[in-house]
Amino acid sequence: MTVKQIADEFNLWQQIEAAVNGILVAESAAPALLERIARIPIHKSRSTRRLGVYVSKGSEPICIRLQFAQEQANLKQTFLHEVAHACDHLTRSKKPSTYQRVHGSSWKEWARVLGISTQSCGESEAVSLLHQQRVKLIAVCLKCGVEFYRVRRLNRNRIYIHQNCGGKIKSV
């Protein structure tokens, strides 16, 4: 799956084209940028704590990971949010020593042109429910009996101490 395929499925490709042409109006780089964005792969995310993420290495986009368990309207917003990150990343000046804020002014401009909220963290009832289903008992404090619930287990090669009572925490 690629950005172009998902955008076509959600009828969002024209919106993405309009945003790119709107920001890069005086440049001839718009078609090349659209082509690069269209080829970015989309992967299904197993994460239950984030709805989507844009992954890059250096100046190259790697992929966009989306949690498809979220509601359809929310999924479209998350998709466009991550496309805004891709557009921002691919149009930034290529100064490796300069730190760029992830949700900075240039990303907010892309978000505005794409017609989405500049909110950096969305919520999904379906993904929250999925997270609650995955949470399980993973450890118990041997001194006070407090139970610890997480999605992932603790590293078995470490010794954990309960901060409140100082007791040793044993994996279940």
Secondary structure, 3 states (H helix, E strand, C coil): CEHHHHHHHCCCHHHHHHHHHHHCCCCCCHHHHHHHHHHCEEEECCCCCCCEEEEEECCEEEEEEECCCCCHHHHHHHHHHHHHHHHHHHHCCCCCCCCCCCCCHHHHHHHHHHCCCCCCCCCCHHHHHHHHHHCEEEEEECCCCCEEEECCCCCCCCCEECCCCCCEEEEC
